[in-house]
Amino acid sequence: MARSTATIQPAVDVDSELSMIEKAQQLAGHFPDTEALDRARRILDGRSTAAEAYAELDAKYALG
């Protein structure tokens, strides 16, 4: 799949949204690692889609 090299401006304040995601996870008793936060950042800023992020998780945790 070809990826565009065009720069996309995020529709949200990525740092603020990422901070809220991290805090919500902490309040729920989860402590996301750097890899998970980077994956969320890439979705928020448009460098990755949710489907691509799920594919990364599938590859990371694939059985076999």
N, C-alpha and C positions, 0 to 999 in steps of 0.2 A: 504494500500500500504506500503510495507516494505521499509525502508530507509537504505541506506548503512551508515556504521559508518566510512568509509574511509575518510581521510582528502583530500580535493581537493584544489590544489593551484590555485588561481584565475589567469586567463590569462591577467588580466589588473591590473593597480595600482588602487585599489579600492578607496582609499582616494582621489586621484586626479580626478577620474571619477565622484565620488559622489559630489565633490566640483563643477565640471563643470555642473553637472545636477542641483544642487541647484542654482548656479548663473544664468543659462539659465532660470530656472523657475522664479527667481526674476526679471530678465530683462523683462520677459513676463507678469509681474504683479502678479505672483503667489508666495505664500510664504509657501512652504511645511513644515508641522509640523514634529516633531520628529518621529512619527509613519510612515509617508510616506517615510522619509529618511531612516529609519531602513528597511522598505520593499525593497527599492531600493538597499541598502547595501547587503541585503541577496541575492538578485538576482545577483548582481555583484560578490559576493564572492562564489557563487555556493551553498549556503545553502538552496536556494529556487528557484523554477522555475517561469517563468512568469505566467504559468497556476495556480500555487499555490497562487501567489500574487493576481491574478484576483479573485480567489475563496475567499480570505480574504476580498477583497473589496465587493464582492457580499454578503457575510455574514454580513459585517458591514452595508451595505446600503440596505439590503433586506426589501422589503415592506411586512407588515403583522404583 
